[in-house]
Amino acid sequence: MEDNRALVVDDNDDLLEMLAMLLRHEGYEVETASSALEALDKFPSGAFCVVLSDIGMPRMNGYELARRLRAHPECKITVMIAITGMDMYGDRERAINAGFDDLMVKPIGPRTLMANIARLRKSRQ
């Protein structure tokens, strides 16, 4: 797995592009997907070291995406962070149980996100 490939998944085009630009600025090669189904189609093209995914998306939510991605052998050490607009009771536990490493609530500060990614990647090594 290349150590600079990231996948960003969100049905909000503005947030999708903002997160992609941030990761590119930090040196990541970024692919984007507007849905969980599109993300699954992109995954066989290569492994990603980081996956950022919205939770609330139509047709397939982020929890199901995380479960399916974690089923890929290439995704065992991938850092996966769930992104949500609502912080409801039990969301963090549901995200972790689905296969995410962490859950962050929008709006997400760029420094906080990048520090979280670095911390989680270090813990996975």
C-alpha positions in Angstrom: 0.0 0.0 0.0 1.3 3.4 -0.9 1.4 5.5 2.3 0.0 8.7 0.8 -3.3 7.6 -0.8 -6.5 8.9 0.6 -10.2 8.4 -0.2 -12.8 11.0 0.8 -16.5 10.0 0.7 -19.3 12.5 1.1 -22.5 13.4 -0.7 -22.0 17.1 0.0 -19.8 18.3 -2.9 -18.5 21.4 -1.1 -17.3 19.4 1.9 -15.9 16.6 -0.4 -13.8 19.1 -2.3 -12.7 21.0 0.9 -11.5 17.8 2.5 -9.8 16.6 -0.7 -8.0 20.0 -1.1 -6.8 19.8 2.6 -5.4 16.3 2.1 -3.7 17.3 -1.2 -2.2 20.3 0.5 -0.7 17.9 3.1 0.8 15.7 0.4 -1.8 13.0 -0.1 -2.9 11.6 -3.4 -6.7 11.9 -3.1 -9.6 10.2 -4.8 -13.1 11.2 -4.0 -16.5 9.5 -4.1 -20.0 11.1 -3.8 -21.5 7.9 -2.4 -20.6 4.8 -0.5 -21.3 2.7 -3.6 -18.9 4.8 -5.6 -16.3 4.4 -2.9 -16.6 0.6 -3.1 -16.1 0.8 -6.8 -12.8 2.8 -6.3 -11.4 0.6 -3.6 -10.3 -2.4 -5.8 -8.1 0.1 -7.8 -5.7 0.2 -4.9 -5.4 0.4 -1.2 -5.7 3.7 0.7 -3.9 4.6 3.9 -6.7 7.0 4.9 -10.4 6.9 4.3 -12.6 9.8 5.5 -16.3 9.1 5.1 -19.6 10.8 5.9 -22.1 8.7 7.9 -25.4 10.0 6.5 -25.5 9.2 2.8 -28.4 7.9 0.6 -28.6 4.2 -0.4 -25.7 3.1 1.8 -24.5 4.8 4.9 -21.0 5.2 6.2 -21.4 2.4 8.7 -22.1 -0.2 6.0 -19.2 1.3 3.9 -16.8 0.8 6.8 -17.9 -2.8 7.4 -17.4 -3.6 3.7 -14.1 -1.9 3.4 -12.7 -3.6 6.5 -13.6 -6.9 4.9 -10.8 -6.2 2.3 -7.4 -7.5 3.4 -5.8 -4.3 2.0 -7.9 -2.3 4.4 -6.8 -3.9 7.7 -4.4 -1.1 8.6 -6.2 1.7 6.8 -7.1 4.6 9.0 -10.8 5.2 8.7 -12.5 8.3 10.2 -16.2 8.8 10.2 -17.5 12.3 9.7 -21.0 13.4 10.8 -23.0 16.5 11.1 -24.8 15.3 14.2 -23.3 14.0 17.5 -26.0 11.7 18.7 -25.7 9.4 21.7 -24.1 6.1 20.7 -22.7 7.4 17.3 -19.0 7.0 18.3 -19.6 3.5 19.5 -21.5 2.6 16.3 -18.7 4.0 14.2 -16.0 2.1 16.1 -18.1 -1.1 15.9 -18.5 -0.7 12.2 -14.8 -0.5 11.7 -13.9 3.2 11.9 -11.0 4.3 14.0 -12.7 7.5 15.1 -15.6 9.8 14.6 -15.4 13.6 14.1 -18.2 16.0 14.1 -18.6 18.8 11.5 -17.4 21.4 11.3 -13.9 19.9 11.4 -10.9 22.1 11.9 -8.1 21.3 9.5 -5.4 21.2 12.1 -7.5 18.9 14.3 -8.2 16.6 11.4 -4.6 16.3 10.3 -3.4 15.8 13.9 -6.0 13.0 14.3 -4.9 11.3 11.1 -1.3 11.5 12.1 -2.0 10.0 15.6 -4.1 7.2 14.2 -1.6 6.3 11.4 1.1 6.2 14.0 -0.9 3.9 16.2 -1.6 1.5 13.2 2.1 1.1 12.4 
